[in-house]
């Protein structure tokens, strides 16, 4: 009998200010419709900006907001989160959950693409 356990860790993005003397202006993000699924291999980092969702940084510079189901505190994901990979290699809303280091889990209810406001 062979048991294989694979878990994907998505680290939290470092949000410390840049060492330059000029601070960058804050970016206001606008949510747009997007696909229900994202390839696991495109996930680069996570940022916690709201109480009901986590922002995912993707390879290539795109950002997604993963809205979480109700009663799921995002503070549990202060150091990133874990995913159980699926056979199709995708993370999908209404199907997959993210897991915290402390053992809690939250189902992803939807994804929204984040674009800078004009």
Phi, psi and omega in degrees: 000131180236123179250127180237127180240121180239131177227137178260126177259130176249112185285157176282138179288137178289124183248022178290146182295152179295156183282355180287159182285339178262127177277143177285145178293148179293142179261129173268124183261143176245135180273136177232159177295149178206182182294160177283338186233153179225138176295134179302323183292346180272350180286127181247318183199169179230149176225139179258114181238345182220163181282341186249006184200167173235144178264129182256128173266128182256156173301134183100356174094357179284159178232141175233148172253124176261106177282136183256157178296164182301156177059041180231098184289125181288343178299339176297341185256030183302333181246022181106192179210171180240151177230145169267116180295148179254168182298329182275355177073018183241154169252123186237142175292150181065010178228313188258159179236152171257151185236139178271166178295332182280355176106352178286161177216150179225134177280140176279122181271328178195162173247144174225133176286137178255128177231146179297140177288155182263000000 
